[in-house]
Amino acid sequence: MRLSDNEIGEQLRGLPGWSRNGEAIEKQLTFASFPDAIAFVTRLAFDAEAVDHHPDLAINYRRVTVGYSTHSEGGVTSKDIEAARHIEELARRWQK
């Protein structure tokens, strides 16, 4: 079920660096090297495939922008918030 604007705002307060972008949430992450950025994206790809919830990704050298929206619901859902939390855990492995 799609979250309300207030619910999204409340959830994002607990996710530093995440912001609303239209009907999605996103965060830009910076890694120490291009290989670290690609390793992060590779791990994320396998994790996303396992739960059948895929992010929008943009890779620019050491920077990776990750965006989530549940297209079937037309906006942000709890599934996207859960994915953002997972990104936070995953990014810690490569961001030092």
Residue frames as a rotation matrix with the C-alpha (Angstrom) as fourth column:
MET 1
0.580 0.815 0.000 0.00
0.815 -0.580 0.000 0.00
0.000 0.000 -1.000 0.00
ARG 2
-0.018 -0.554 0.832 1.28
0.511 -0.721 -0.469 3.44
0.859 0.417 0.297 -0.94
LEU 3
-0.282 -0.173 -0.944 2.50
0.943 -0.231 -0.240 5.56
-0.177 -0.958 0.228 1.99
SER 4
0.827 0.555 0.085 1.16
0.560 -0.826 -0.058 9.05
0.038 0.095 -0.995 2.63
ASP 5
0.355 -0.698 0.622 3.44
0.055 -0.649 -0.759 12.08
0.933 0.304 -0.192 2.36
ASN 6
0.486 -0.124 0.865 3.53
-0.829 -0.379 0.412 12.30
0.276 -0.917 -0.287 6.17
GLU 7
0.907 -0.131 0.400 4.41
-0.059 0.902 0.428 8.62
-0.417 -0.411 0.811 6.54
ILE 8
0.638 -0.714 0.288 7.21
0.602 0.231 -0.764 8.95
0.479 0.661 0.577 3.99
GLY 9
0.310 -0.501 0.808 8.59
-0.364 -0.848 -0.386 12.01
0.878 -0.174 -0.446 5.75
GLU 10
0.685 0.013 0.729 8.50
-0.721 0.154 0.675 10.25
-0.104 -0.988 0.115 9.10
GLN 11
0.893 -0.339 0.296 10.30
0.339 0.939 0.055 7.19
-0.297 0.052 0.954 7.73
LEU 12
0.536 -0.714 0.450 12.95
0.446 -0.213 -0.869 9.27
0.717 0.666 0.204 5.95
ARG 13
0.626 -0.300 0.720 13.85
-0.660 -0.695 0.285 11.03
0.414 -0.654 -0.633 9.20
GLY 14
0.655 -0.360 0.664 15.35
-0.366 0.618 0.696 7.71
-0.661 -0.699 0.273 10.30
LEU 15
0.545 -0.460 0.701 17.31
0.768 0.608 -0.199 7.29
-0.335 0.647 0.685 7.06
PRO 16
0.292 -0.482 -0.826 20.06
-0.033 -0.868 0.495 9.94
-0.956 -0.117 -0.270 6.84
GLY 17
-0.687 -0.652 -0.320 20.81
-0.252 -0.199 0.947 11.13
-0.681 0.732 -0.028 3.33
TRP 18
-0.621 0.569 0.539 17.61
0.778 0.529 0.339 9.74
-0.092 0.630 -0.771 1.81
SER 19
-0.711 0.429 -0.557 15.21
-0.299 -0.901 -0.314 12.20
-0.637 -0.057 0.769 0.24
ARG 20
0.225 0.877 0.424 11.99
0.412 0.309 -0.857 12.29
-0.883 0.367 -0.292 -1.67
ASN 21
-0.810 -0.370 -0.455 12.21
-0.267 -0.458 0.848 12.72
-0.522 0.808 0.272 -5.43
GLY 22
-0.453 0.752 -0.478 8.73
-0.754 -0.037 0.656 12.84
0.476 0.658 0.584 -6.90
GLU 23
0.652 0.753 0.084 7.11
-0.714 0.574 0.401 9.47
0.254 -0.322 0.912 -6.33
ALA 24
0.533 -0.569 -0.627 10.36
0.368 0.823 -0.434 7.84
0.762 0.001 0.647 -5.24
ILE 25
0.898 -0.440 0.032 13.00
-0.218 -0.379 0.900 7.98
-0.383 -0.814 -0.436 -2.53
GLU 26
0.727 -0.686 0.017 16.70
0.315 0.312 -0.896 8.20
0.610 0.657 0.443 -3.32
LYS 27
0.789 -0.601 -0.127 20.18
-0.088 -0.315 0.945 8.53
-0.608 -0.735 -0.301 -1.92
GLN 28
0.703 -0.682 -0.199 23.57
-0.308 -0.041 -0.950 9.26
0.640 0.730 -0.239 -3.41
LEU 29
0.870 -0.479 0.114 26.45
0.130 0.447 0.885 7.20
-0.475 -0.756 0.451 -2.01
THR 30
0.605 -0.759 -0.240 30.14
-0.689 -0.348 -0.636 7.86
0.399 0.550 -0.733 -2.55
PHE 31
0.953 -0.302 0.018 32.71
0.273 0.886 0.375 5.08
-0.129 -0.353 0.927 -2.39
ALA 32
0.378 -0.897 -0.230 36.50
-0.117 -0.293 0.949 5.10
-0.918 -0.331 -0.216 -2.04
SER 33
-0.738 -0.650 -0.178 37.01
-0.309 0.091 0.947 3.75
-0.599 0.754 -0.269 -5.55
PHE 34
-0.175 0.636 -0.751 35.20
-0.972 0.008 0.233 2.78
0.154 0.771 0.618 -8.72
PRO 35
-0.583 -0.038 -0.812 35.68
-0.128 0.991 0.045 -0.96
0.803 0.131 -0.582 -7.96
ASP 36
-0.946 0.282 -0.162 34.08
0.211 0.154 -0.965 -0.43
-0.247 -0.947 -0.205 -4.53
ALA 37
-0.417 0.827 -0.376 31.10
-0.750 -0.547 -0.372 1.29
-0.514 0.127 0.849 -6.18
ILE 38
-0.174 0.317 -0.932 30.71
-0.807 0.496 0.319 -1.57
0.564 0.808 0.170 -8.65
ALA 39
-0.855 -0.151 -0.497 31.07
0.126 0.868 -0.481 -4.20
0.503 -0.474 -0.723 -5.91
PHE 40
-0.783 0.620 -0.054 28.27
-0.164 -0.290 -0.943 -2.47
-0.601 -0.729 0.329 -4.00
VAL 41
-0.143 0.752 -0.644 26.03
-0.966 -0.248 -0.075 -2.37
-0.216 0.611 0.762 -7.09
THR 42
-0.468 -0.086 -0.880 26.75
-0.479 0.861 0.171 -6.02
0.743 0.501 -0.444 -7.86
ARG 43
-0.960 0.127 -0.251 25.80
0.278 0.562 -0.779 -7.14
0.042 -0.817 -0.575 -4.35
LEU 44
-0.558 0.790 -0.255 22.72
-0.448 -0.545 -0.709 -4.91
-0.699 -0.281 0.658 -4.48
ALA 45
-0.306 0.428 -0.851 21.68
-0.914 0.119 0.388 -6.47
0.267 0.896 0.354 -7.80
PHE 46
-0.688 0.009 -0.726 21.71
0.033 0.999 -0.019 -9.98
0.725 -0.038 -0.688 -6.35
ASP 47
-0.894 0.365 -0.261 19.87
0.287 0.016 -0.958 -8.88
-0.345 -0.931 -0.118 -3.20
ALA 48
-0.470 0.737 -0.486 17.23
-0.726 -0.636 -0.262 -7.01
-0.502 0.229 0.834 -5.24
GLU 49
-0.413 0.271 -0.869 16.70
-0.671 0.554 0.492 -10.01
0.615 0.787 -0.047 -7.49
ALA 50
-0.891 -0.002 -0.454 16.22
0.250 0.832 -0.495 -12.27
0.379 -0.554 -0.741 -4.45
VAL 51
-0.613 0.691 -0.383 13.33
0.371 -0.176 -0.912 -10.13
-0.698 -0.701 -0.148 -3.16
ASP 52
-0.299 0.463 0.834 12.04
0.946 0.029 0.323 -9.11
0.125 0.886 -0.447 -6.63
HIS 53
0.832 0.446 -0.329 12.25
0.483 -0.875 0.036 -5.40
-0.272 -0.189 -0.944 -5.82
HIS 54
0.051 -0.867 0.495 14.67
0.998 0.028 -0.054 -3.56
0.033 0.497 0.867 -8.07
PRO 55
0.200 -0.041 -0.979 16.09
0.393 -0.912 0.118 -0.06
-0.898 -0.408 -0.167 -7.62
ASP 56
0.929 -0.142 0.341 16.78
0.236 -0.479 -0.845 2.61
0.283 0.866 -0.411 -10.17
LEU 57
0.423 -0.867 -0.264 20.56
0.606 0.054 0.794 3.02
-0.674 -0.496 0.548 -10.29
ALA 58
0.924 -0.332 0.188 22.91
-0.051 -0.596 -0.801 5.64
0.378 0.731 -0.568 -11.69
ILE 59
0.533 -0.827 -0.178 26.66
0.710 0.322 0.627 5.08
-0.461 -0.460 0.759 -11.53
ASN 60
0.872 -0.345 0.349 29.05
-0.048 -0.768 -0.638 7.98
0.488 0.539 -0.686 -11.97
TYR 61
-0.098 -0.995 -0.012 32.60
-0.363 0.047 -0.931 6.86
0.927 -0.087 -0.365 -11.19
ARG 62
-0.892 -0.310 -0.330 32.67
0.170 0.448 -0.878 6.56
0.420 -0.839 -0.347 -7.37
ARG 63
-0.702 0.697 0.144 29.10
-0.601 -0.472 -0.645 7.85
-0.382 -0.539 0.751 -6.89
VAL 64
-0.826 0.555 -0.097 26.03
0.421 0.723 0.548 5.64
0.375 0.412 -0.831 -7.00
THR 65
-0.642 0.729 0.235 22.52
-0.765 -0.592 -0.253 7.03
-0.045 -0.343 0.938 -6.83
VAL 66
-0.906 0.396 -0.147 19.92
0.397 0.918 0.027 4.52
0.146 -0.034 -0.989 -5.65
GLY 67
-0.644 0.758 0.104 16.21
-0.763 -0.646 -0.015 5.18
0.055 -0.089 0.995 -6.06
TYR 68
-0.914 0.406 0.015 13.18
0.399 0.904 -0.152 3.18
-0.075 -0.133 -0.988 -5.02
SER 69
-0.454 0.885 -0.106 9.50
-0.857 -0.466 -0.218 3.36
-0.242 -0.009 0.970 -5.91
THR 70
-0.617 0.354 0.703 6.88
0.258 0.935 -0.244 0.64
-0.743 0.031 -0.668 -6.08
HIS 71
-0.941 0.153 -0.302 5.62
-0.338 -0.477 0.811 1.18
-0.020 0.865 0.501 -9.61
SER 72
-0.617 0.747 -0.248 2.60
0.489 0.611 0.623 -1.10
0.617 0.263 -0.742 -9.18
GLU 73
0.010 0.597 -0.802 1.42
0.977 -0.178 -0.121 1.14
-0.215 -0.782 -0.585 -6.31
GLY 74
0.473 0.175 0.863 2.31
0.603 -0.779 -0.172 4.42
0.642 0.602 -0.475 -8.00
GLY 75
0.521 -0.331 0.787 4.67
-0.540 -0.842 0.004 5.62
0.661 -0.427 -0.617 -5.30
VAL 76
-0.561 -0.814 0.154 6.59
-0.560 0.235 -0.794 4.84
0.610 -0.532 -0.588 -2.15
THR 77
0.646 0.709 -0.283 5.55
-0.282 0.565 0.775 1.85
0.710 -0.421 0.565 -0.03
SER 78
0.725 -0.360 0.587 6.91
-0.574 0.157 0.804 0.13
-0.381 -0.920 -0.093 3.05
LYS 79
0.788 -0.443 0.427 8.79
0.559 0.806 -0.195 -2.17
-0.258 0.392 0.883 0.66
ASP 80
0.516 -0.592 0.619 10.82
0.293 -0.557 -0.777 0.83
0.805 0.583 -0.113 -0.51
ILE 81
0.574 -0.272 0.772 11.57
-0.752 -0.549 0.365 1.90
0.325 -0.790 -0.520 3.06
GLU 82
0.814 -0.276 0.512 12.73
-0.072 0.826 0.559 -1.63
-0.577 -0.492 0.652 3.88
ALA 83
0.676 -0.575 0.460 14.95
0.701 0.309 -0.643 -1.58
0.227 0.757 0.612 0.79
ALA 84
0.512 -0.478 0.714 16.45
-0.256 -0.878 -0.405 1.77
0.820 0.025 -0.572 1.87
ARG 85
0.692 -0.249 0.677 17.27
-0.682 0.082 0.727 0.29
-0.236 -0.965 -0.113 5.27
HIS 86
0.788 -0.407 0.462 18.95
0.433 0.900 0.055 -2.63
-0.438 0.157 0.885 3.55
ILE 87
0.623 -0.560 0.546 20.99
0.373 -0.401 -0.837 -0.21
0.687 0.725 -0.041 1.42
GLU 88
0.618 -0.377 0.690 22.23
-0.696 -0.671 0.256 1.46
0.367 -0.638 -0.677 4.61
GLU 89
0.679 -0.346 0.647 23.49
-0.285 0.688 0.667 -1.87
-0.676 -0.638 0.369 5.96
LEU 90
0.736 -0.355 0.576 24.96
0.653 0.598 -0.465 -2.93
-0.179 0.719 0.672 2.64
ALA 91
0.737 -0.435 0.518 26.77
0.031 -0.743 -0.669 0.37
0.676 0.509 -0.534 2.01
ARG 92
0.764 -0.448 0.465 28.63
-0.612 -0.272 0.743 0.13
-0.206 -0.852 -0.482 5.33
ARG 93
0.693 -0.504 0.515 30.62
0.415 0.864 0.286 -2.81
-0.589 0.015 0.808 3.91
TRP 94
0.243 -0.585 0.774 32.19
0.948 -0.027 -0.318 -0.64
0.207 0.810 0.548 1.20
GLN 95
0.519 -0.058 0.853 32.09
0.005 -0.998 -0.070 2.87
0.855 0.041 -0.517 2.64
LYS 96
0.280 -0.518 -0.808 34.93
0.938 0.327 0.115 3.42
0.205 -0.790 0.577 5.05
